[in-house]
Amino acid sequence: MRILAPLALLLAAAPALAQELPQFPKVGPPEPLPEAFCDTKQPNSGEWLLGRWVAPQTRWEFNRTEAAISWTLDRKGGMNQDFGWQDGAQITGTTEAVSGCTVTLVAGQGAFRFEGVLTDSGRLYGFATNTKGDMVRFTLRRER
């Protein structure tokens, strides 16, 4: 009985204690992309983009096919299910536009659109949108 009384007091005080915990903000929409460090009006073949790029549970591979750059996105796990992805999602598409440090990727007749900017530190920041307007952020680095 002696043990139950302090336990009851702790349980009664739990809601008040929870209000004292810091309230962390939810992750908001993607911030604007970083400023491009290159002249985006200059034509570019996109050689900087070719190869493999990775992010948590995500792998992108870019290949040149004749006159265009094609890409494949492999997504692992159940992240961003509200975006329409399931476990092991794979998307393929083409590059709509590329400059010396920016890229626009499309797939599925507008079902997937990615806009990204390469920073001078070598990371590719961007976000993807789907037809419903949902967004997913990506911070990509070269695969080691």
C-alpha positions as CSV (number, residue, x, y, z in Angstrom):
1,M,0.0,0.0,0.0
2,R,2.9,2.3,0.8
3,I,4.2,1.9,-2.8
4,L,0.8,2.6,-4.4
5,A,0.4,6.0,-2.8
6,P,3.5,7.6,-4.4
7,L,2.8,5.9,-7.7
8,A,-0.7,7.4,-7.7
9,L,0.8,10.9,-7.1
10,L,3.2,10.5,-10.0
11,L,0.4,9.4,-12.3
12,A,-1.7,12.3,-11.3
13,A,1.2,14.7,-12.0
14,A,2.1,13.2,-15.4
15,P,0.0,15.5,-17.6
16,A,1.4,18.6,-15.8
17,L,5.0,17.3,-16.3
18,A,4.3,16.6,-20.0
19,Q,3.4,20.2,-20.5
20,E,6.9,21.2,-19.3
21,L,8.6,19.2,-22.0
22,P,9.9,21.1,-25.0
23,Q,7.5,21.2,-27.9
24,F,9.5,20.4,-31.1
25,P,8.1,21.8,-34.3
26,K,7.0,19.4,-37.0
27,V,9.1,19.3,-40.1
28,G,7.7,21.9,-42.5
29,P,7.7,22.1,-46.2
30,P,11.1,22.2,-48.1
31,E,12.9,25.4,-47.7
32,P,13.8,27.3,-50.9
33,L,16.7,25.7,-52.6
34,P,20.2,27.2,-52.1
35,E,21.3,29.8,-54.6
36,A,23.0,28.3,-57.6
37,F,26.7,29.1,-57.7
38,C,26.9,28.7,-61.5
39,D,25.5,30.5,-64.4
40,T,22.3,28.5,-65.0
41,K,21.8,30.1,-68.4
42,Q,25.0,28.5,-69.8
43,P,24.4,25.1,-71.6
44,N,25.9,22.1,-69.8
45,S,26.1,18.4,-70.7
46,G,25.4,17.4,-67.1
47,E,28.6,15.3,-66.7
48,W,28.7,16.4,-63.1
49,L,25.5,14.5,-62.5
50,L,26.4,11.1,-63.9
51,G,27.1,8.3,-61.5
52,R,25.6,7.3,-58.2
53,W,24.2,9.6,-55.5
54,V,22.9,8.5,-52.1
55,A,20.7,9.7,-49.3
56,P,19.3,7.8,-46.3
57,Q,17.5,4.7,-47.7
58,T,17.7,6.2,-51.2
59,R,20.0,5.6,-54.1
60,W,20.0,7.5,-57.4
61,E,21.8,6.4,-60.5
62,F,22.3,8.7,-63.5
63,N,23.4,7.4,-67.0
64,R,23.8,9.0,-70.4
65,T,21.6,7.5,-73.1
66,E,22.2,8.9,-76.5
67,A,21.2,12.6,-76.2
68,A,19.6,12.5,-72.7
69,I,20.4,11.6,-69.1
70,S,18.2,8.8,-67.7
71,W,18.0,8.1,-64.0
72,T,16.7,5.4,-61.6
73,L,15.7,6.0,-58.0
74,D,15.7,3.1,-55.6
75,R,13.9,3.8,-52.3
76,K,14.1,1.4,-49.4
77,G,11.9,1.1,-46.4
78,G,8.6,2.6,-45.6
79,M,9.5,6.3,-45.5
80,N,7.2,8.9,-47.0
81,Q,4.3,6.5,-47.6
82,D,2.0,9.5,-47.8
83,F,4.0,10.5,-50.9
84,G,2.7,7.2,-52.5
85,W,5.8,5.1,-52.0
86,Q,5.8,1.6,-50.7
87,D,8.6,-0.6,-49.6
88,G,11.2,-1.0,-52.3
89,A,9.9,1.7,-54.6
90,Q,11.8,2.2,-57.9
91,I,11.2,5.1,-60.2
92,T,12.9,5.7,-63.6
93,G,12.8,8.9,-65.6
94,T,14.7,11.4,-67.7
95,T,16.4,14.8,-67.1
96,E,14.2,17.6,-68.3
97,A,16.8,20.3,-67.7
98,V,20.4,20.5,-66.5
99,S,22.9,23.4,-66.0
100,G,26.3,23.5,-64.5
101,C,24.8,23.1,-61.0
102,T,21.0,22.6,-61.3
103,V,18.8,19.8,-62.5
104,T,15.2,19.1,-63.1
105,L,14.1,15.4,-63.3
106,V,10.7,14.1,-64.4
107,A,9.0,10.7,-64.4
108,G,5.6,9.3,-65.2
109,Q,4.1,12.2,-67.1
110,G,4.4,14.6,-64.2
111,A,3.7,12.1,-61.5
112,F,7.2,12.8,-60.1
113,R,9.2,16.0,-60.5
114,F,12.6,16.7,-58.8
115,E,14.4,20.1,-58.7
116,G,17.8,20.2,-57.3
117,V,20.9,22.4,-56.8
118,L,24.5,21.3,-56.5
119,T,26.3,23.3,-53.8
120,D,30.0,24.2,-53.9
121,S,30.5,21.5,-51.1
122,G,29.4,18.8,-53.6
123,R,26.0,18.0,-52.2
124,L,22.8,17.9,-54.3
125,Y,19.9,19.5,-52.4
126,G,16.4,19.2,-53.8
127,F,12.9,18.2,-53.4
128,A,10.4,16.0,-55.3
129,T,6.8,16.7,-55.8
130,N,4.0,14.4,-56.9
131,T,0.7,15.1,-58.7
132,K,-1.1,15.8,-55.4
133,G,1.5,18.4,-54.5
134,D,3.2,16.4,-51.7
135,M,6.9,17.1,-51.3
136,V,9.9,15.1,-50.1
137,R,13.3,16.6,-49.4
138,F,16.5,15.1,-50.5
139,T,20.1,15.8,-49.5
140,L,22.3,13.7,-51.8
141,R,26.0,13.0,-51.8
142,R,28.2,11.0,-54.1
143,E,28.2,7.3,-53.3
144,R,31.6,6.2,-51.9
